[in-house]
Amino acid sequence: SLSVLLADNADYADLKSISDKMLAQLEDERVALDDTDDMLEHALQRADALAEAGQIDEARRIWQSVVDLYAEDDLRQSHVARSRTALDAHKSK
């Protein structure tokens, strides 16, 4: 998301370059670890527990992060769908 905001803006070219490098490093590490499904499952369980405890804003941040980061990842669509369902069920008022 940050790269999209900084794209085509010469004033932020340095920041975009740093952001892109950091994202590439994170992606390399994620691929190396390849435990994304376990990480997402744990995060979603944590979000569910937060929601049950009445901490809806914190839970929504987790669900929205899953959607933002994995919406275009074909292998993670079950996690994205679960997050979207939870977001719909816990809409901000």
Backbone bond lengths (Angstrom), bond angles and torsions (degrees), N, CA, C in turn:
res aa  C-N    CA-C-N  psi(-1)  N-CA   C-N-CA  omega(-1)  CA-C   N-CA-C  phi
1 S - - - 1.443 - - 1.523 111.62 -
2 L 1.335 116.48 -41.10 1.452 119.97 -179.88 1.524 111.06 -62.84
3 S 1.311 117.20 -40.87 1.468 120.37 178.65 1.515 111.63 -60.83
4 V 1.310 117.01 -37.43 1.466 121.14 179.14 1.527 110.13 -65.05
5 L 1.329 116.36 -42.05 1.454 119.76 -179.38 1.521 112.32 -67.41
6 L 1.322 116.72 -33.24 1.461 121.21 -176.09 1.527 113.70 -89.97
7 A 1.301 117.70 -10.99 1.469 121.50 -176.46 1.518 111.31 -60.90
8 D 1.324 114.60 144.63 1.463 121.95 175.50 1.522 113.89 57.04
9 N 1.323 117.01 30.24 1.454 121.34 177.06 1.521 107.71 -127.54
10 A 1.312 116.26 100.70 1.468 121.84 -175.16 1.520 112.75 -58.14
11 D 1.320 117.76 -29.23 1.464 120.58 179.76 1.523 112.11 -64.55
12 Y 1.308 116.97 -22.72 1.465 121.44 -176.51 1.525 112.51 -118.45
13 A 1.303 117.30 20.70 1.468 121.12 -177.87 1.522 111.98 -59.37
14 D 1.333 117.87 -42.12 1.463 121.05 179.55 1.528 111.30 -63.83
15 L 1.316 115.70 -44.91 1.463 119.66 179.17 1.523 110.87 -63.87
16 K 1.334 117.71 -40.04 1.465 121.00 177.96 1.519 110.67 -63.07
17 S 1.330 117.13 -41.62 1.458 121.00 178.82 1.528 111.13 -60.91
18 I 1.318 116.02 -45.58 1.472 120.54 178.03 1.527 110.27 -63.27
19 S 1.312 116.70 -44.76 1.463 121.48 179.54 1.522 110.92 -60.35
20 D 1.332 116.73 -45.61 1.463 120.55 -179.86 1.526 111.44 -62.33
21 K 1.330 117.03 -40.72 1.471 120.43 178.66 1.524 111.19 -64.73
22 M 1.320 116.01 -42.87 1.470 119.37 179.47 1.525 111.17 -64.64
23 L 1.323 116.29 -41.42 1.466 119.94 178.17 1.523 111.25 -63.76
24 A 1.322 117.03 -39.89 1.466 120.79 178.02 1.526 110.53 -63.07
25 Q 1.321 116.60 -41.23 1.467 120.14 178.46 1.526 110.60 -64.35
26 L 1.321 116.63 -43.58 1.462 120.04 178.44 1.521 111.13 -61.94
27 E 1.311 116.77 -41.66 1.468 120.64 179.08 1.517 110.64 -63.74
28 D 1.338 116.97 -42.42 1.466 120.66 177.93 1.524 110.80 -60.54
29 E 1.320 116.43 -43.11 1.466 120.18 179.51 1.520 111.00 -67.76
30 R 1.336 116.42 -39.26 1.465 119.84 178.98 1.514 110.51 -62.58
31 V 1.305 116.62 -43.57 1.463 120.92 179.31 1.520 109.89 -64.33
32 A 1.319 116.46 -40.71 1.467 120.54 -179.60 1.526 111.02 -63.93
33 L 1.297 116.68 -40.16 1.467 119.79 -179.13 1.524 111.70 -78.81
34 D 1.326 116.04 -38.30 1.455 124.22 178.51 1.522 113.84 45.81
35 D 1.304 115.59 42.25 1.458 120.02 173.72 1.525 110.12 -117.00
36 T 1.308 114.88 33.22 1.461 121.29 -176.07 1.521 112.03 -59.18
37 D 1.314 117.51 -42.70 1.468 119.21 -179.50 1.524 111.53 -61.05
38 D 1.324 117.06 -42.45 1.464 120.23 178.02 1.522 110.93 -64.33
39 M 1.333 116.49 -42.29 1.458 120.90 179.49 1.522 110.32 -62.63
40 L 1.329 116.67 -44.92 1.458 120.03 179.88 1.522 111.83 -65.76
41 E 1.305 116.73 -41.57 1.465 119.97 178.72 1.523 110.59 -60.89
42 H 1.319 115.93 -44.25 1.470 120.29 178.23 1.532 110.04 -62.20
43 A 1.322 117.57 -44.71 1.462 121.47 -179.99 1.525 111.23 -61.88
44 L 1.330 116.55 -42.05 1.460 119.80 179.91 1.527 112.00 -69.02
45 Q 1.308 116.99 -35.49 1.471 119.86 174.95 1.530 110.27 -64.61
46 R 1.341 115.84 -39.77 1.466 120.65 177.87 1.532 109.62 -64.52
47 A 1.323 117.43 -42.44 1.466 121.03 178.02 1.519 110.93 -61.61
48 D 1.319 117.21 -43.49 1.463 120.82 178.75 1.530 111.05 -61.27
49 A 1.327 116.13 -42.03 1.469 120.38 178.99 1.524 110.77 -65.75
50 L 1.315 116.93 -40.64 1.468 120.46 177.53 1.526 110.27 -62.47
51 A 1.317 117.14 -43.53 1.464 120.70 179.76 1.523 110.81 -62.46
52 E 1.317 116.42 -43.00 1.466 120.00 178.86 1.516 111.78 -63.39
53 A 1.337 116.40 -30.04 1.460 121.43 179.34 1.529 111.82 -85.22
54 G 1.341 116.44 4.27 1.444 120.46 178.00 1.517 114.55 85.61
55 Q 1.303 117.62 6.90 1.466 121.79 -179.55 1.534 108.94 -95.32
56 I 1.317 114.43 65.23 1.458 122.10 -172.48 1.526 112.18 -64.31
57 D 1.320 117.31 -42.04 1.473 119.03 -178.56 1.526 111.43 -60.86
58 E 1.332 116.89 -41.36 1.457 120.43 178.65 1.529 111.20 -65.59
59 A 1.321 115.67 -41.48 1.468 120.46 178.50 1.528 110.30 -64.90
60 R 1.323 116.54 -42.06 1.462 120.25 179.82 1.530 111.28 -61.40
61 R 1.322 117.69 -36.65 1.470 120.36 178.07 1.521 110.96 -61.29
62 I 1.307 117.07 -39.89 1.466 120.68 178.86 1.521 110.06 -67.16
63 W 1.326 116.75 -50.16 1.467 120.18 -178.72 1.524 111.01 -59.91
64 Q 1.332 116.56 -43.58 1.453 119.69 -179.39 1.523 111.25 -66.18
65 S 1.316 117.07 -35.61 1.469 120.48 177.38 1.518 111.18 -63.13
66 V 1.322 117.05 -40.79 1.464 120.58 177.68 1.534 109.78 -61.16
67 V 1.310 116.38 -45.21 1.463 120.18 179.27 1.525 110.32 -63.25
68 D 1.325 116.60 -48.03 1.467 120.51 -177.66 1.526 112.55 -60.70
69 L 1.311 115.79 -41.72 1.464 120.23 -173.75 1.525 114.38 -85.08
70 Y 1.336 117.84 -27.91 1.463 119.80 -170.30 1.528 114.75 -123.38
71 A 1.328 118.22 7.88 1.470 120.57 -177.17 1.526 112.68 -57.94
72 E 1.305 117.45 -29.85 1.466 120.36 -177.82 1.528 113.03 -103.01
73 D 1.322 116.62 8.95 1.464 122.01 179.37 1.528 108.27 -94.79
74 D 1.315 116.01 106.34 1.469 120.38 -176.50 1.523 113.03 -57.72
75 L 1.310 117.86 -29.30 1.457 121.22 -177.79 1.526 113.21 -78.47
76 R 1.315 117.12 -11.42 1.471 120.70 -175.18 1.523 112.95 -115.91
77 Q 1.326 117.18 17.65 1.461 119.91 -174.94 1.525 113.10 -65.04
78 S 1.312 118.69 -28.41 1.470 118.64 178.21 1.529 110.05 -67.18
79 H 1.320 117.36 -36.91 1.470 121.10 177.82 1.528 110.74 -69.89
80 V 1.315 115.94 -39.42 1.467 120.79 178.69 1.527 109.64 -64.86
81 A 1.316 117.14 -45.33 1.464 120.92 179.81 1.529 110.74 -62.22
82 R 1.313 116.27 -42.92 1.473 120.68 178.03 1.523 110.43 -61.22
83 S 1.323 116.75 -41.20 1.460 121.06 179.52 1.519 111.31 -66.80
84 R 1.321 117.08 -43.24 1.460 120.52 179.25 1.527 111.26 -63.42
85 T 1.320 116.38 -39.96 1.462 120.55 177.47 1.531 110.50 -61.82
86 A 1.317 115.83 -43.87 1.466 120.08 179.28 1.525 111.00 -65.45
87 L 1.333 116.82 -41.46 1.463 119.90 177.12 1.519 111.69 -60.69
88 D 1.319 116.15 -42.65 1.471 120.44 178.76 1.533 110.54 -63.77
89 A 1.317 116.52 -38.87 1.460 120.90 -178.40 1.524 112.31 -71.98
90 H 1.323 116.64 -22.32 1.463 121.55 -176.62 1.522 110.89 -122.82
91 K 1.315 116.75 47.91 1.467 121.46 -178.73 1.515 110.41 -62.30
92 S 1.334 114.89 144.23 1.467 120.50 176.22 1.517 108.96 -65.56
93 K 1.278 113.66 145.17 1.473 118.31 -179.55 1.503 110.07 -106.85
